[in-house]
Amino acid sequence: MDRIASGALSALTPQSPAQWQTAPLLFQHRLHADPRFAKAAIAGLIDRYPRRSYSIVHMGEQGAGGRRVWREGDFGGLDGARVLDAIERGRLWLNLRDGHAHDAELDATMRGLFAEAGALAPPVSSYGHRLGVLVSSPGAQVYYHADLPGQGLLQLHGRKRIYIYPPRLPFLSEQGLENIALSQLEVGLEYRPEFDREAMVFDLEPGQGLFWPLNSPHRIENHDSLNVSLTLEYWTQEIRRSQMINVANGILRNHYGVAPRSRKLGGPSFYAKAALQSLWRRSGRLDGLRRAARPIDFRLDPDRPGAILDLGAPKRRDGQGA
């Protein structure tokens, strides 16, 4: 994939990484026109994707009375073409995680994109790069949420509206970040409609992409067609230390009843918290929390594209918000 891994982006300059640290940055790309990102190629990727590396989610429709529905499921043995058909007819959202680890061409694309975006040198100096593929239904939504690593998104097929909010109170709290770090369930943040007054809103078309500031909450509403996007994820030394603090402070707050007083990224308090979160990781307690937060409770219905079948008694993740 050398042809598209090089020169895939436009309207980015050496100053672009500094710009997206403070505000969302819209750019152009050419990956949507490459046949290796055609829908048939995406179906082939789904066919060979390992079960451990995907999540398929059933979500509520837009404007569904403020009710959140977040259920994770399974392909149920369907091939890639039938999975795409189900997504196109349902309210589903598929995340093919770590595409760079499962496909050599995606890996080459990811490396080229980060190099071309200028994210390998200061002020970002990123590492730990990851690339994913998102496939979602016409009219589907992604609830108000935040991500812990640095983020970018490239639109390949379909159109979507993305609302990006400032990464500060009241849009984002320290406790909200801690809860995400513990569960890896990004959609647990409180959302209020009045937040939209300070959102930056983008209608992404195929061939457009965004980078945005670290931890900026965002939500997405698809337009009336199947959507396919690439996600980019990166870490820096500062982001990694912040993540360690999020995990440790969440453990202290939720499991020891201690309200954390510091988010320092150095000094004795940081190293004590780094040791605490490391101990929880090595003991398996952190993985246990995350598995409990994401049960698999449905599979795709092979006879009714877009419908789902419950696996036993469904465990719903419902809440309030939009």
Backbone as numpy.savetxt, mean C-alpha at the origin, in Angstrom:
# Nx Ny Nz CAx CAy CAz Cx Cy Cz
13.73 -6.57 -19.60 12.90 -5.37 -19.60 13.77 -4.11 -19.60
14.96 -4.19 -20.17 15.87 -3.05 -20.15 15.28 -1.83 -20.85
14.48 -2.10 -21.90 13.97 -0.98 -22.68 13.09 -0.06 -21.85
12.26 -0.63 -20.97 11.38 0.23 -20.18 11.97 0.55 -18.82
12.97 -0.23 -18.39 13.60 0.10 -17.12 14.43 1.37 -17.22
14.81 1.74 -18.44 15.60 2.93 -18.65 14.75 3.96 -19.39
14.70 5.18 -18.87 13.96 6.23 -19.54 12.46 6.09 -19.45
11.94 5.44 -18.40 10.49 5.23 -18.28 9.77 6.45 -17.73
10.49 7.31 -17.02 9.86 8.45 -16.36 10.20 9.74 -17.10
9.32 10.72 -16.96 9.60 12.04 -17.50 9.17 13.08 -16.47
9.63 14.30 -16.66 9.29 15.44 -15.79 9.82 15.25 -14.37
10.83 14.40 -14.20 11.53 14.31 -12.92 12.93 14.86 -13.10
13.41 15.56 -12.09 14.72 16.20 -12.14 15.51 15.80 -10.89
16.78 16.15 -10.80 17.52 15.86 -9.57 16.92 16.50 -8.32
16.07 17.53 -8.52 15.42 18.19 -7.39 14.13 17.49 -6.96
13.65 16.52 -7.76 12.36 15.91 -7.48 12.28 15.22 -6.11
13.29 14.43 -5.69 13.18 13.78 -4.37 13.01 14.77 -3.23
13.68 15.92 -3.30 13.49 16.93 -2.25 12.08 17.49 -2.29
11.50 17.61 -3.49 10.15 18.17 -3.62 9.11 17.23 -3.01
9.23 15.91 -3.25 8.17 15.03 -2.75 8.32 14.72 -1.26
9.38 15.21 -0.65 9.45 15.11 0.81 8.48 16.07 1.49
8.06 17.10 0.77 7.22 18.14 1.38 5.84 18.26 0.75
5.64 17.73 -0.45 4.33 17.84 -1.12 4.22 16.74 -2.18
3.00 16.28 -2.47 2.84 15.27 -3.53 3.40 15.78 -4.85
4.03 14.88 -5.60 4.66 15.25 -6.87 4.10 14.37 -7.98
3.44 15.00 -8.93 2.87 14.30 -10.08 3.92 14.21 -11.19
4.03 13.04 -11.84 4.98 12.87 -12.93 4.36 11.99 -14.01
5.03 11.93 -15.14 4.60 11.11 -16.27 5.50 9.87 -16.39
4.93 8.79 -16.94 5.73 7.60 -17.24 5.20 6.96 -18.51
5.92 5.93 -19.01 5.53 5.29 -20.26 5.26 3.78 -20.09
5.21 3.31 -18.87 5.05 1.87 -18.67 3.68 1.36 -19.08
2.68 2.23 -19.06 1.33 1.79 -19.42 1.24 1.34 -20.87
2.16 1.79 -21.73 2.11 1.46 -23.15 2.92 0.21 -23.50
3.66 -0.34 -22.55 4.48 -1.52 -22.85 3.63 -2.78 -22.79
3.73 -3.67 -23.79 2.89 -4.88 -23.81 3.14 -5.80 -22.63
4.30 -5.69 -22.00 4.56 -6.54 -20.84 3.79 -6.10 -19.60
3.05 -4.99 -19.71 2.12 -4.59 -18.66 0.68 -4.59 -19.16
0.44 -5.26 -20.30 -0.92 -5.43 -20.79 -1.70 -6.33 -19.83
-3.02 -6.31 -19.95 -3.85 -7.08 -19.03 -3.57 -8.58 -19.14
-3.31 -9.07 -20.34 -2.99 -10.50 -20.49 -1.71 -10.85 -19.75
-0.75 -9.94 -19.77 0.50 -10.18 -19.04 0.26 -10.16 -17.53
-0.62 -9.27 -17.06 -0.96 -9.22 -15.64 -1.65 -10.53 -15.23
-2.53 -11.05 -16.09 -3.18 -12.34 -15.79 -2.14 -13.44 -15.67
-1.15 -13.45 -16.54 -0.08 -14.45 -16.45 0.72 -14.32 -15.17
0.95 -13.08 -14.74 1.66 -12.86 -13.48 0.85 -13.43 -12.31
-0.47 -13.19 -12.31 -1.33 -13.73 -11.26 -1.25 -15.26 -11.23
-1.23 -15.88 -12.42 -1.17 -17.36 -12.51 0.01 -17.93 -11.72
1.13 -17.28 -11.77 2.34 -17.85 -11.17 2.71 -17.20 -9.84
1.80 -16.42 -9.27 2.13 -15.70 -8.05 1.98 -16.60 -6.84
2.96 -16.61 -5.92 2.86 -17.48 -4.73 1.80 -16.97 -3.75
1.13 -17.92 -3.10 0.03 -17.56 -2.20 0.49 -16.65 -1.06
1.67 -16.86 -0.56 2.13 -16.08 0.59 2.32 -14.60 0.25
2.33 -14.26 -1.03 2.71 -12.91 -1.42 1.58 -12.10 -2.04
0.34 -12.57 -1.91 -0.76 -11.73 -2.38 -1.82 -11.59 -1.30
-2.57 -10.49 -1.39 -3.77 -10.28 -0.59 -4.88 -9.87 -1.53
-6.04 -10.53 -1.43 -7.21 -10.10 -2.17 -8.27 -9.71 -1.16
-8.78 -8.50 -1.30 -9.63 -7.88 -0.29 -10.98 -7.55 -0.90
-12.05 -7.83 -0.15 -13.39 -7.41 -0.53 -13.72 -6.16 0.27
-14.12 -5.09 -0.42 -14.32 -3.81 0.23 -15.72 -3.30 -0.05
-16.19 -2.40 0.82 -17.49 -1.77 0.63 -17.49 -0.84 -0.56
-18.69 -0.58 -1.08 -18.79 0.32 -2.22 -18.66 1.77 -1.77
-18.39 2.65 -2.72 -18.26 4.06 -2.40 -19.58 4.60 -1.86
-19.46 5.44 -0.82 -20.65 6.04 -0.24 -21.55 5.06 0.47
-21.00 4.00 1.05 -21.82 2.95 1.68 -22.17 3.32 3.12
-22.75 4.50 3.31 -23.24 4.89 4.61 -22.20 4.97 5.70
-20.93 5.21 5.33 -19.88 5.32 6.32 -19.42 3.99 6.89
-19.92 2.89 6.37 -19.58 1.57 6.91 -18.36 1.02 6.20
-17.37 0.58 6.95 -16.18 -0.03 6.37 -16.33 -1.54 6.36
-16.00 -2.13 5.23 -15.93 -3.58 5.14 -14.56 -3.92 4.57
-13.79 -4.71 5.30 -12.44 -5.11 4.88 -12.29 -6.58 5.19
-12.38 -7.42 4.15 -12.26 -8.86 4.34 -11.20 -9.38 3.39
-10.32 -10.24 3.88 -9.28 -10.81 3.04 -9.63 -12.23 2.66
-9.29 -12.61 1.41 -9.70 -13.90 0.90 -8.64 -14.62 0.10
-9.11 -15.50 -0.79 -8.25 -16.41 -1.54 -8.81 -16.54 -2.95
-7.91 -16.84 -3.92 -8.36 -17.01 -5.31 -9.30 -18.20 -5.47
-9.22 -19.17 -4.59 -10.07 -20.35 -4.71 -9.77 -21.20 -5.92
-8.51 -21.21 -6.37 -8.12 -22.06 -7.49 -8.35 -21.45 -8.86
-8.85 -20.23 -8.95 -9.09 -19.61 -10.26 -7.77 -19.19 -10.90
-7.73 -19.27 -12.23 -6.52 -18.82 -12.94 -6.53 -17.30 -13.06
-5.41 -16.75 -13.58 -5.25 -15.31 -13.61 -6.33 -14.60 -14.40
-6.74 -15.15 -15.56 -7.76 -14.49 -16.38 -9.09 -14.43 -15.63
-9.42 -15.51 -14.90 -10.69 -15.52 -14.17 -10.62 -14.63 -12.93
-9.45 -14.51 -12.33 -9.30 -13.58 -11.22 -9.51 -12.15 -11.71
-8.92 -11.79 -12.85 -9.14 -10.46 -13.41 -10.60 -10.23 -13.71
-11.28 -11.25 -14.26 -12.71 -11.13 -14.57 -13.50 -10.88 -13.28
-13.16 -11.62 -12.22 -13.85 -11.44 -10.95 -13.65 -10.03 -10.41
-12.42 -9.54 -10.50 -12.15 -8.19 -10.01 -12.91 -7.16 -10.83
-12.97 -7.36 -12.14 -13.66 -6.39 -13.00 -15.16 -6.34 -12.72
-15.71 -7.43 -12.19 -17.16 -7.49 -11.95 -17.54 -7.29 -10.48
-16.57 -7.22 -9.59 -16.88 -7.18 -8.16 -16.44 -5.90 -7.50
-16.26 -5.97 -6.17 -15.69 -4.87 -5.39 -14.46 -5.45 -4.68
-13.44 -5.67 -5.46 -12.25 -6.39 -4.99 -11.00 -5.56 -5.24
-10.00 -5.86 -4.46 -8.72 -5.16 -4.51 -7.63 -6.19 -4.28
-6.77 -6.37 -5.28 -5.71 -7.37 -5.23 -4.36 -6.68 -5.12
-3.58 -7.12 -4.14 -2.23 -6.60 -3.94 -1.25 -7.75 -4.17
-0.50 -7.68 -5.27 0.58 -8.63 -5.54 1.85 -8.03 -4.97
2.19 -8.46 -3.77 3.32 -7.87 -3.06 4.65 -8.40 -3.59
5.67 -7.57 -3.46 7.06 -7.98 -3.75 7.20 -8.57 -5.15
6.63 -7.89 -6.13 6.75 -8.36 -7.51 8.19 -8.48 -7.96
9.06 -7.63 -7.44 10.47 -7.67 -7.81 11.13 -8.97 -7.38
10.60 -9.60 -6.33 11.19 -10.85 -5.83 10.71 -12.06 -6.59
9.65 -11.93 -7.37 9.04 -13.07 -8.05 9.13 -13.00 -9.57
9.60 -11.87 -10.10 9.64 -11.71 -11.55 10.86 -10.86 -11.90
11.76 -11.42 -12.72 13.01 -10.73 -13.03 12.77 -9.42 -13.79
11.74 -9.40 -14.64 11.47 -8.18 -15.39 10.95 -7.08 -14.48
10.10 -7.44 -13.52 9.63 -6.45 -12.56 10.79 -5.93 -11.71
11.71 -6.81 -11.37 12.87 -6.38 -10.60 13.70 -5.37 -11.39
13.93 -5.64 -12.68 14.69 -4.70 -13.50 13.96 -3.37 -13.63
12.63 -3.43 -13.77 11.84 -2.21 -13.86 11.98 -1.40 -12.58
11.84 -2.07 -11.43 11.94 -1.37 -10.15 13.30 -0.68 -10.00
14.36 -1.39 -10.32 15.69 -0.81 -10.17 15.85 0.42 -11.07
15.36 0.31 -12.28 15.44 1.44 -13.19 14.63 2.64 -12.72
13.43 2.38 -12.18 12.58 3.48 -11.73 13.20 4.23 -10.56
13.74 3.52 -9.58 14.34 4.21 -8.44 15.58 4.99 -8.86
16.36 4.43 -9.76 17.55 5.15 -10.22 17.15 6.41 -10.98
16.17 6.27 -11.86 15.76 7.41 -12.68 15.07 8.48 -11.84
14.36 8.07 -10.79 13.67 9.03 -9.93 14.63 9.80 -9.04
15.89 9.43 -9.00 16.86 10.13 -8.17 16.78 9.78 -6.71
16.18 8.61 -6.39 15.96 8.24 -4.99 17.13 7.47 -4.37
18.22 7.30 -5.12 19.36 6.54 -4.60 20.40 7.44 -3.94
20.26 8.75 -4.15 21.22 9.72 -3.61 20.50 10.66 -2.65
21.24 11.50 -1.90 20.57 12.47 -1.04 19.61 13.35 -1.85
18.49 13.83 -1.29 18.17 13.74 0.14 17.45 12.45 0.55
17.15 11.55 -0.39 16.43 10.33 -0.04 17.41 9.22 0.35
18.37 8.92 -0.52 19.35 7.85 -0.27 18.65 6.57 0.19
17.76 6.09 -0.65 16.87 5.00 -0.25 17.49 3.63 -0.47
16.92 2.64 0.21 17.29 1.23 0.04 16.05 0.41 0.38
16.19 -0.92 0.40 15.05 -1.76 0.74 13.89 -1.58 -0.22
14.19 -1.41 -1.50 13.16 -1.12 -2.49 12.22 -2.30 -2.70
10.95 -2.00 -2.91 9.96 -3.03 -3.20 9.01 -2.51 -4.27
8.52 -3.42 -5.08 7.54 -3.09 -6.11 6.37 -4.05 -6.01
5.16 -3.52 -6.08 3.96 -4.35 -6.06 3.05 -3.99 -7.21
2.08 -4.86 -7.46 1.06 -4.62 -8.49 -0.30 -4.62 -7.82
-1.06 -3.56 -8.02 -2.41 -3.44 -7.48 -3.42 -3.56 -8.62
-4.44 -4.41 -8.42 -5.52 -4.57 -9.39 -6.82 -4.39 -8.63
-7.70 -3.49 -9.09 -8.91 -3.20 -8.32 -10.10 -2.95 -9.24
-11.28 -3.12 -8.66 -12.53 -3.13 -9.42 -12.97 -1.73 -9.82
-13.77 -1.63 -10.88 -14.42 -0.35 -11.19 -15.26 0.11 -10.00
-15.14 1.38 -9.64 -15.93 1.92 -8.54 -15.47 1.51 -7.16
-14.39 0.74 -7.05 -13.91 0.32 -5.73 -13.23 1.49 -5.02
-13.08 1.35 -3.72 -12.39 2.37 -2.94 -11.32 1.72 -2.07
-10.33 2.51 -1.73 -9.37 2.13 -0.70 -9.55 3.14 0.42
-9.82 2.63 1.63 -10.13 3.49 2.74 -8.95 4.37 3.14
-9.28 5.40 3.86 -8.31 6.33 4.43 -7.26 5.55 5.22
-6.00 5.72 4.85 -4.94 4.95 5.49 -3.61 5.65 5.30
-2.59 5.13 5.95 -1.23 5.63 5.78 -0.29 4.44 5.67
0.84 4.65 5.00 1.87 3.63 4.85 3.11 4.05 5.62
3.84 3.08 6.12 5.01 3.37 6.95 6.27 3.66 6.14
6.57 2.93 5.06 7.74 3.30 4.24 7.40 4.43 3.27
8.42 4.94 2.57 8.19 5.90 1.51 7.42 5.25 0.36
6.60 6.04 -0.35 5.66 5.49 -1.31 5.64 6.26 -2.63
5.41 5.51 -3.71 5.07 6.07 -5.00 4.08 5.16 -5.69
3.35 5.69 -6.67 2.34 4.92 -7.40 2.34 5.32 -8.86
2.30 4.34 -9.77 2.25 4.57 -11.20 0.98 3.93 -11.76
0.16 4.71 -12.44 -1.09 4.19 -12.98 -0.85 3.56 -14.35
-1.32 2.29 -14.54 -1.14 1.57 -15.79 -2.43 1.46 -16.59
-3.53 1.10 -15.94 -4.83 0.94 -16.61 -5.92 1.53 -15.74
-6.94 2.14 -16.37 -8.05 2.70 -15.63 -7.72 4.07 -15.05
-8.72 4.64 -14.39 -8.58 5.97 -13.80 -9.00 5.90 -12.34
-8.30 6.66 -11.49 -8.66 6.70 -10.08 -8.43 8.09 -9.52
-9.17 8.41 -8.50 -9.01 9.68 -7.79 -8.34 9.38 -6.46
-7.26 10.09 -6.16 -6.54 9.88 -4.91 -6.51 11.19 -4.13
-6.90 11.08 -2.87 -6.91 12.21 -1.94 -5.70 12.02 -1.01
-4.83 13.02 -0.93 -3.63 12.94 -0.10 -3.71 14.05 0.96
-3.51 13.65 2.22 -3.71 14.54 3.36 -2.38 14.81 4.05
-2.27 15.92 4.78 -1.00 16.23 5.47 -0.68 15.18 6.53
0.59 14.80 6.67 0.98 13.79 7.66 1.18 14.40 9.05
0.13 14.95 9.61 0.18 15.60 10.93 -1.22 15.57 11.53
-1.31 15.94 12.80 -2.62 16.07 13.44 -3.45 17.14 12.74
-4.77 16.96 12.63 -5.58 15.85 13.13 -5.67 14.67 12.15
-4.96 14.76 11.03 -5.08 13.74 9.99 -4.36 12.44 10.36
-3.31 12.58 11.16 -2.48 11.43 11.52 -1.94 11.64 12.93
-2.08 10.62 13.77 -1.58 10.70 15.14 -0.44 9.71 15.35
0.34 9.93 16.39 1.40 8.98 16.72 0.81 7.61 17.04
-0.32 7.59 17.76 -0.94 6.31 18.10 -1.43 5.59 16.84
-1.91 6.34 15.86 -2.33 5.72 14.60 -1.17 5.03 13.91
-0.01 5.68 13.87 1.18 5.07 13.28 1.59 3.82 14.05
1.51 3.89 15.37 1.87 2.73 16.18 0.97 1.54 15.89
-0.34 1.79 15.77 -1.27 0.70 15.51 -1.01 0.05 14.16
-0.67 0.86 13.16 -0.34 0.32 11.84 0.93 -0.54 11.93
1.91 -0.04 12.66 3.18 -0.77 12.77 2.98 -2.12 13.45
2.08 -2.20 14.43 1.85 -3.46 15.13 1.07 -4.45 14.29
0.01 -4.00 13.61 -0.90 -4.92 12.92 -0.59 -5.09 11.44
0.13 -4.13 10.85 0.33 -4.03 9.40 -1.00 -3.88 8.67
-2.04 -3.43 9.37 -3.33 -3.15 8.77 -3.46 -1.63 8.68
-3.26 -1.10 7.47 -3.08 0.34 7.31 -4.35 1.15 7.43
-5.53 0.50 7.39 -6.78 1.24 7.24 -7.45 1.57 8.56
-6.75 1.50 9.68 -7.38 1.72 10.97 -7.41 3.17 11.43
-7.02 4.12 10.59 -7.00 5.52 11.00 -8.40 6.11 11.01
-8.61 7.08 11.90 -9.88 7.79 11.93 -9.95 8.75 10.74
-11.11 8.75 10.07 -11.34 9.67 8.95 -12.59 10.50 9.23
-12.51 11.79 8.95 -13.68 12.66 9.05 -13.83 13.42 7.73
-15.06 13.54 7.21 -15.26 14.19 5.90 -14.65 15.58 5.82
-14.60 16.31 6.93 -14.02 17.66 6.87 -12.53 17.65 6.56
-11.88 16.48 6.71 -10.47 16.38 6.33 -10.26 16.74 4.85
-11.30 16.48 4.04 -11.14 16.69 2.59 -10.83 18.13 2.24
-11.16 19.06 3.11 -10.89 20.47 2.81 -9.40 20.75 2.66
-8.57 19.94 3.28 -7.12 20.15 3.19 -6.41 19.08 2.37
-7.19 18.24 1.69 -6.59 17.21 0.85 -6.14 17.79 -0.48
-5.07 17.23 -1.03 -4.71 17.45 -2.43 -5.30 16.30 -3.22
-6.01 16.63 -4.30 -6.78 15.62 -5.04 -6.21 15.50 -6.46
-5.97 14.25 -6.87 -5.42 13.97 -8.20 -6.29 12.92 -8.88
-6.64 13.15 -10.13 -7.30 12.15 -10.96 -6.23 11.52 -11.85
-5.78 10.33 -11.47 -4.67 9.69 -12.18 -5.15 8.97 -13.42
-4.50 9.23 -14.54 -4.74 8.57 -15.82 -3.59 7.60 -16.09
-3.80 6.61 -16.97 -2.67 5.77 -17.37 -1.51 6.64 -17.89
-0.32 6.35 -17.42 0.83 7.15 -17.81 1.17 8.25 -16.82
0.43 8.32 -15.70 0.74 9.29 -14.66 1.12 8.57 -13.37
1.90 9.25 -12.52 2.29 8.67 -11.25 2.47 9.74 -10.21
2.59 9.31 -8.96 2.75 10.21 -7.82 3.79 9.67 -6.85
4.60 10.54 -6.30 5.30 10.32 -5.04 4.70 11.29 -4.03
4.71 10.92 -2.72 4.16 11.85 -1.72 4.97 11.76 -0.44
4.81 12.75 0.45 5.62 12.78 1.68 5.36 11.57 2.57
6.36 11.21 3.34 6.29 10.05 4.22 5.07 10.11 5.13
4.35 8.97 5.20 3.21 8.74 6.10 1.98 9.57 5.75
1.97 10.27 4.61 0.78 11.07 4.27 -0.44 10.15 4.17
-1.49 10.38 4.99 -2.71 9.59 4.81 -3.30 9.83 3.42
-3.96 8.83 2.90 -4.58 8.97 1.59 -5.73 7.98 1.46
-6.62 8.26 0.54 -7.70 7.34 0.19 -7.92 7.43 -1.30
-8.55 6.39 -1.87 -8.65 6.27 -3.32 -10.06 5.88 -3.70
-10.57 6.47 -4.77 -11.84 6.10 -5.37 -11.61 5.80 -6.85
-11.87 4.57 -7.26 -11.72 4.22 -8.67 -12.86 4.81 -9.49
-12.54 5.14 -10.73 -13.60 5.50 -11.68 -14.18 4.21 -12.26
-14.82 4.30 -13.40 -15.68 3.20 -13.87 -14.96 2.20 -14.76
-13.76 1.79 -14.38 -13.04 0.79 -15.16 -12.07 0.04 -14.25
-11.66 -1.16 -14.70 -10.66 -1.92 -13.98 -9.39 -1.09 -13.84
-8.80 -1.09 -12.66 -7.59 -0.32 -12.40 -6.40 -1.25 -12.15
-5.26 -0.91 -12.76 -4.00 -1.61 -12.50 -2.93 -0.54 -12.25
-2.20 -0.70 -11.15 -1.17 0.26 -10.79 0.07 -0.48 -10.30
1.21 0.18 -10.39 2.43 -0.28 -9.74 2.65 0.55 -8.49
3.05 -0.10 -7.41 3.42 0.63 -6.20 4.93 0.51 -5.99
5.52 1.59 -5.53 6.94 1.62 -5.18 7.05 1.91 -3.69
7.98 1.23 -3.04 8.17 1.38 -1.60 9.67 1.47 -1.34
10.05 2.34 -0.42 11.48 2.47 -0.11 11.66 2.83 1.35
12.89 2.58 1.81 13.29 2.90 3.18 14.53 3.77 3.16
14.69 4.55 4.21 15.93 5.27 4.48 16.31 4.95 5.93
17.51 5.37 6.33 17.91 5.13 7.72 16.93 5.80 8.68
16.49 7.01 8.38 15.56 7.71 9.26 14.20 7.02 9.29
13.71 6.58 8.13 12.42 5.88 8.10 12.51 4.58 8.89
13.61 3.84 8.74 13.76 2.58 9.46 13.76 2.81 10.98
14.46 3.84 11.42 14.47 4.13 12.86 13.08 4.56 13.33
12.38 5.35 12.51 11.02 5.75 12.87 10.11 4.53 13.01
10.28 3.56 12.12 9.48 2.33 12.20 9.77 1.57 13.50
11.02 1.50 13.89 11.37 0.83 15.14 10.70 1.53 16.33
10.65 2.86 16.29 9.99 3.62 17.36 8.48 3.37 17.32
7.88 3.33 16.13 6.45 3.06 16.03 6.09 1.73 16.68
6.89 0.69 16.36 6.62 -0.64 16.91 6.80 -0.63 18.43
7.92 -0.10 18.90 8.21 -0.13 20.33 7.19 0.69 21.12
6.87 1.89 20.63 5.89 2.72 21.34 4.51 2.06 21.34
4.16 1.38 20.24 2.89 0.66 20.20 2.86 -0.49 21.20
3.97 -1.20 21.34 4.05 -2.28 22.34 3.88 -1.70 23.74
4.59 -0.60 24.02 4.50 0.00 25.34 3.08 0.48 25.65
2.45 1.12 24.67 1.13 1.70 24.90 0.05 0.61 25.03
0.10 -0.39 24.12 -0.99 -1.35 24.01 -0.82 -2.59 24.88
0.42 -2.91 25.27 0.65 -4.16 25.98 1.24 -3.98 27.38
1.73 -2.77 27.67 2.28 -2.53 29.01 1.61 -1.33 29.69
0.65 -0.69 29.00 -0.06 0.43 29.60 0.79 1.65 29.86
1.86 1.82 29.09 2.77 2.94 29.26 2.59 3.91 28.09
2.30 5.16 28.39 2.16 6.17 27.34 3.54 6.68 26.95
4.02 6.39 25.74 5.37 6.82 25.35 5.49 8.34 25.36
6.63 8.82 25.78 6.86 10.26 25.86 7.88 10.75 24.85
8.48 9.85 24.09 9.56 10.26 23.19 9.48 9.50 21.87
9.83 10.21 20.81 10.02 9.58 19.50 11.44 9.86 18.99
12.39 10.03 19.91 13.76 10.32 19.52 14.35 9.17 18.71
15.11 9.53 17.67 15.73 8.53 16.79 17.19 8.27 17.14
17.58 8.62 18.34 18.93 8.36 18.82 18.96 8.47 20.33
20.10 8.10 20.93 20.25 8.21 22.37 19.77 6.98 23.11
19.91 6.98 24.44 19.58 5.80 25.25 18.14 5.32 25.08
17.16 6.25 25.02 15.76 5.81 24.91 15.52 5.10 23.58
16.14 5.59 22.50 15.97 4.92 21.22 16.53 3.50 21.26
17.72 3.34 21.79 18.35 2.02 21.78 17.60 1.04 22.68
17.02 1.52 23.77 16.21 0.65 24.61 14.96 0.19 23.85
14.34 1.10 23.11 13.15 0.74 22.35 13.51 -0.16 21.16
14.66 0.09 20.55 15.12 -0.79 19.46 15.27 -2.21 19.97
15.81 -2.37 21.20 15.98 -3.70 21.77 14.62 -4.34 22.06
13.66 -3.55 22.55 12.33 -4.09 22.87 11.64 -4.62 21.61
11.61 -3.82 20.56 10.92 -4.27 19.35 11.65 -5.44 18.71
12.97 -5.48 18.82 13.74 -6.61 18.29 13.39 -7.90 19.04
13.26 -7.80 20.36 12.89 -8.96 21.16 11.52 -9.50 20.76
10.57 -8.60 20.54 9.22 -9.05 20.13 9.26 -9.69 18.76
10.07 -9.16 17.85 10.17 -9.76 16.52 10.75 -11.18 16.61
11.85 -11.32 17.37 12.51 -12.62 17.46 11.64 -13.65 18.18
10.82 -13.21 19.12 9.98 -14.14 19.87 8.77 -14.63 19.08
8.46 -13.95 17.96 7.29 -14.33 17.18 6.01 -13.65 17.62
6.05 -12.86 18.71 4.83 -12.21 19.19 4.31 -11.19 18.20
5.21 -10.49 17.51 4.77 -9.49 16.54 4.07 -10.16 15.36
4.63 -11.24 14.85 3.98 -11.96 13.75 2.62 -12.49 14.17
2.50 -12.94 15.42 1.22 -13.43 15.91 0.16 -12.35 15.91
0.51 -11.14 16.32 -0.43 -10.02 16.30 -0.90 -9.73 14.87
0.04 -9.79 13.94 -0.29 -9.44 12.55 -1.16 -10.51 11.90
-0.89 -11.78 12.19 -1.75 -12.84 11.63 -3.16 -12.73 12.17
-3.31 -12.41 13.43 -4.64 -12.29 14.03 -5.43 -11.13 13.43
-4.72 -10.10 12.97 -5.39 -8.93 12.42 -5.84 -9.14 10.98
-5.39 -10.22 10.31 -5.69 -10.39 8.89 -6.15 -11.82 8.60
-7.30 -12.25 9.14 -7.79 -13.60 8.84 -8.25 -13.72 7.39
-8.14 -14.92 6.83 -8.65 -15.22 5.49 -10.04 -15.81 5.67
-11.09 -15.13 5.16 -12.44 -15.61 5.45 -13.35 -15.74 4.23
-12.80 -15.63 3.00 -13.62 -15.91 1.82 -12.74 -16.41 0.69
-13.38 -16.97 -0.34 -12.69 -17.27 -1.59 -13.57 -16.79 -2.73
-12.97 -16.59 -3.89 -13.73 -16.16 -5.05 -14.68 -17.27 -5.50
-15.87 -16.87 -5.91 -16.89 -17.82 -6.37 -16.59 -18.18 -7.83
-16.32 -19.47 -8.13 -15.99 -19.83 -9.52 -17.17 -19.75 -10.47
-18.39 -19.74 -9.94 -19.58 -19.75 -10.79 -20.20 -18.38 -10.97
-19.84 -17.43 -10.14 -20.40 -16.08 -10.22 -19.26 -15.08 -10.16
-18.70 -14.69 -11.30 -17.56 -13.77 -11.30 -17.88 -12.49 -10.54
-16.99 -12.16 -9.61 -17.18 -10.97 -8.78 -17.78 -11.25 -7.43
-18.42 -12.43 -7.27 -19.02 -12.81 -5.99 -17.99 -13.55 -5.14
-18.28 -13.65 -3.83 -17.38 -14.35 -2.92 -18.15 -15.39 -2.13
-17.42 -16.39 -1.64 -17.97 -17.46 -0.81 -17.31 -17.40 0.56
-18.12 -17.39 1.62 -17.58 -17.38 2.96 -16.87 -18.69 3.27
-15.78 -18.59 4.02 -15.08 -19.78 4.53 -15.46 -19.96 5.99
-16.46 -20.77 6.25 -16.94 -20.94 7.61 -17.63 -19.68 8.08
-17.51 -19.40 9.38 -18.11 -18.19 9.94 -17.22 -17.00 9.58
-17.72 -16.06 8.78 -16.87 -14.93 8.36 -16.51 -14.03 9.51
-15.24 -13.60 9.49 -14.75 -12.65 10.48 -14.56 -11.32 9.78
-15.49 -10.40 9.98 -15.46 -9.14 9.26 -14.64 -8.10 9.99
-13.98 -7.25 9.22 -13.33 -6.08 9.79 -14.20 -4.89 9.47
-15.15 -4.59 10.35 -16.06 -3.47 10.12 -15.73 -2.34 11.08
-16.05 -1.14 10.68 -15.84 0.00 11.54 -16.59 1.19 11.00
-16.31 2.34 11.51 -16.96 3.56 11.06 -15.96 4.40 10.30
-16.45 5.10 9.30 -15.59 5.95 8.49 -15.97 5.82 7.04
-15.19 6.45 6.16 -15.51 6.41 4.74 -14.35 5.81 3.98
